[in-house]
Amino acid sequence: MILSETLWKHLAKIDKECNEMMDRIVRQMAKKEGVTEQLKSDDWLCWLPKMNSIRSRAEEVALHGLIYSL
């Protein structure tokens, strides 16, 4: 892929797909768990660890779905 100069395009495509998947999963998990912007403005000390947990789990799902499965 390096010699045919397609590696960087391929990596950019994977990165874009992974970021889109992460955004979608984070939104879905936050909605399901009731982690909203209202919670963030009312009690950000409660919102922060919940959102960190959601992002961590979403990252694991995205990595297994797009990267580790190759």
SVG drawing of the C-alpha trace seen along z (x, -y; Angstrom):
<svg xmlns="http://www.w3.org/2000/svg" viewBox="-33 -25 40 35">
<polyline fill="none" stroke="black" stroke-width="0.4" points="0.0,0.0 2.9,-2.3 4.3,-1.7 1.0,-2.3 0.4,-5.4 -3.0,-4.2 -2.0,-3.7 -2.8,-7.2 -6.1,-7.3 -7.0,-4.0 -6.0,-5.2 -7.9,-8.4 -11.0,-6.4 -10.7,-4.1 -10.2,-7.2 -13.3,-8.9 -15.4,-5.7 -14.1,-5.2 -14.9,-8.8 -18.4,-8.6 -19.0,-5.3 -17.8,-6.7 -20.1,-9.8 -23.1,-7.6 -22.4,-5.2 -21.8,-8.0 -25.0,-9.7 -27.0,-6.4 -25.5,-5.4 -25.9,-8.9 -29.5,-9.0 -30.2,-5.5 -28.5,-6.3 -30.1,-9.8 -26.8,-11.7 -28.0,-15.0 -26.9,-18.5 -29.3,-19.4 -27.5,-17.1 -24.2,-18.7 -25.4,-22.1 -27.1,-21.1 -24.5,-18.8 -21.3,-18.5 -19.5,-16.5 -22.1,-13.8 -22.1,-14.2 -18.4,-14.0 -17.7,-10.4 -20.8,-9.1 -19.7,-10.6 -16.1,-9.4 -17.5,-5.9 -19.7,-6.1 -16.8,-7.4 -14.5,-4.6 -17.1,-1.9 -17.9,-3.4 -14.2,-3.5 -13.8,0.2 -16.8,1.1 -15.5,-1.0 -12.0,0.4 -13.2,3.9 -15.6,3.3 -13.2,1.5 -9.6,2.1 -9.2,5.4 -11.4,7.3 -9.1,6.8"/>
</svg>
